[in-house]
Every structure is written in structure tokens, then in C-alpha cells.
Amino acid sequence: MISACGRRPIMAVLAAGVLTGRAMRAWSESTFPMKPVRILVGFAPGGFTDYCAIIPGASGVVGAGLARYLAAHRDWRVIGLARRAPRERLEYPVISVDLTDAAACRARLGGLTGVTHVLYCARAAHAAPVKEPIDVNVAMLRNVLDAVEPAAGGSEHVHILQGSKVYGSDLGPYKTPAKESDARVAENNWYYAQEDLLIERSRGKRWSWSASRPHAVTEREPGIARSIAKLIAVYAAISKELGEPLCFPGTAGSFNALYQCVDITLLARAIAWISTAPACANQAFNVTNGDFIRWANLWPSFAQFFGMHVGPVKTVCLAEAMADKAPVWDRIVRKHGLRRTPYDKATVWSYGDFNFRRGYDVMSCTLKLRQAGFGDCLDTGRMFLEHFAHFRQQHVIPRAARAASIVRTHGGVGMKKTFIAPPMLMPAVFMSQSSGTADYPERNQTDCC
């Protein structure tokens, strides 16, 4: 059997160039004999591959962003795993498999002999306010390992995705900034259970494990609904269409509390680095943009970007308040000639409630990651504006008016300010101390934890 993604260049047996549809089908049938398997596009030829990763949860915000990032690098081969293979054309194959089905995992993944890394980004289906099931999440990870580990003799590493809930950030005010060395909270969660599974299972094995702990992952790809940047952009478009100011929909406490986010590209870089750096083996790392924000400080710049008045804090349950706004969204799409995104696919309003209704600081210290050698950081305020600008470019939200007149009131005195809302801002930048380069044209250094 040809290794699914080994270090030998698979394409040497084929004519130069990207695989044709017929060759791709032949290759997929010999490589993945289990059915049904959907291979979406062939690998470009050339060069040897250092690593081969399977990414369970490849249709989620982190899994998709990680797969996209790694697939663009010659030293990685990527195979995504998802319950439903996406319809769009991707730069890597995706295997459709239900991770809760142990037999299906063995049948569909048992032939992946060349896997070096399992970068696990899957999670059990759940509604945002509901506690995620521990037993199901652990079983899904175990099913993947049971299927891949016997076949992949060259396994090197298993990485799992955690989050600030590992510190009890969802339970109420907690010790901040949170450090990886902090004691576990009293209430058990699936992060602990998955980590314990890896600790026990890796004993005496040649492979190691690691975990990343991000918070409020932001993604600028139009098709991703669970992104806080996308949520703010859609919320602003609807508010503007209704003639309302840009109010903060969360609580006053959250509006003024310290908060943190992480850009998906920065997170993907961090996961790739953690998973291949020997010094990071068998450890967990906080991963954020490196700075802290207050929504109170960013909201005026958001309003200016969208050409709106800055509204007050207006606490609402977004999942309820926005439930009947589909006709408004459809009107916006028609009026501005936007890409036709169904309202229920535009954003996840309950995710906004989760992020905007806390009344306390959410802070993770990233010193451990920086001291280990990964120094990438990003200005969060600029990141949001760059994401908003990208949504405009992609016709997800309306373009800016040529000029907007904003009236703000301070101490009862009306002050009129006219500005030009730019259709495109300079990209957000993060500085890579580990590689010495920046992923965007302009360099910027932020204050880091």
C-alpha cells in the first residue's frame, strides 16, 4: 500500500502537474480502500514531506484554518476528517467519518500508514449554553487514536485543542492572568479528560502530546460563521439597516472588562510550532494574540469603520433578539449585491452571548509560549478592522459609503464630525519572532503578556 502521506513523494509515479480527476480517483482508491471516501483535490508535486497530519474537525473554525495554513507549506501533507466532507474545492483531501462511530473510524482511517501527527480539533455537537459532554468527547479522540496508532508506525505527536474553560473562565470570575501551571478547577470538563487520556496513553510510546489553549478565535474567511469578527460585522450591518447606532449588546461589565482574542492564522502557526518543537512535548500552552483589549476602547473604532453612531451598552440576548432578523438580512444582501449567505449560516448569535455577557476579566498569560521560543503576536484592534475590511472585499457586508457624517454627544453638546470611511484598511500584522518575518506586509509590535 502506498502511504497516505509519507515522506516519499507520492506524485513521482504520476505525470508532472496536478493530478487529473481520473488519476486522483485511482490514487484515492489505492490509498484509501475504505468507502465512502471523498478526495477533493490532488497534491501538487515536488519535494519531500517532513510531516503528515490528519486533522479531525477539519470543517470547524480552528480545524479548517489549521488545515488551510498547513496545506500551503511544502513540509506538510494534510488529510482532513469531518462528518460531512465540504463541497468546496480544497487543497487537501477530506475523509468523511463519524468520530463517534468506532467501527467507522477503524474502517476509514486504518489504512493511513504514513501519519506523523494527529492535530485534533473536533468536538462533540452541542448548543453553546450547554455543557459539552465529557464521555462523547473522550470517546471521539479515543476512536481516532485506536484507528490510526496501529497503522501509523511513524506517529510522532498528538495535539489537542483546549481553551480558557480549562481555567474555569465559563464558571465566573477566576484567577487572571491564567497560567498553565494553575491548579485545575473543581468542576471536571472534557479538556481534562482528553489530556488525561493522552498522558496515560503516551507512556512508553515514541509519540508525545501537547495542547493549545486559545480564546475567542477570530476568522476572516467568509464561510466561517463561528467567528466573533463575523458576528460583529453582521450585527453592525443589521443595526445600520434598521437605523440604529452600534450598541454593545453585552453587559456593562463585559464592555469594560479586559478580554483577549486570537487570530486563526496565528493560532495555526502556534499549533504547528508546538507540535514539532521537542521542547514543547507533553505540555500545554496558552495561545492568544498577546495583548489585552476592552470592548469599550474598540467599539468607537468599529462604529467609525461601519459609518455609524456609537450607541450605549444595550444588553440583549442576541440569540433571541436577532432570531427574527432574517428578512432584514435578506434585504441587505439584495440592496448591496452581497454574496447570498443564508441568515442561519451568516453567524452564530449564541456565540456572541457567550463572549459579550461576562462581567469579569478573561486573561491568559502567554509567557510560557514566548519563553519556549514562539514570539508571534498581533494587535487585536487592527486585526478586527482588517477582518471587517476583508468581509467587505468579499461582498459579505456592505461596502463603505464615500463619506459619513457622525454626530456624537458629549456632556449634552452635539459635535458633528465628518470622516471618510475607507473601503480597505491596512492589513492586521503579527510579528513572528520565531521566524523573523511577518505574515503581512507591515510589521508591528504589540504589548504582550
Summary of the structure (lengths in Angstrom):
residues: 449
radius of gyration: 22.7
end to end distance: 48.6
largest distance: 76.7
contacts: 1473
relative contact order: 0.11
helix: 36%
strand: 16%
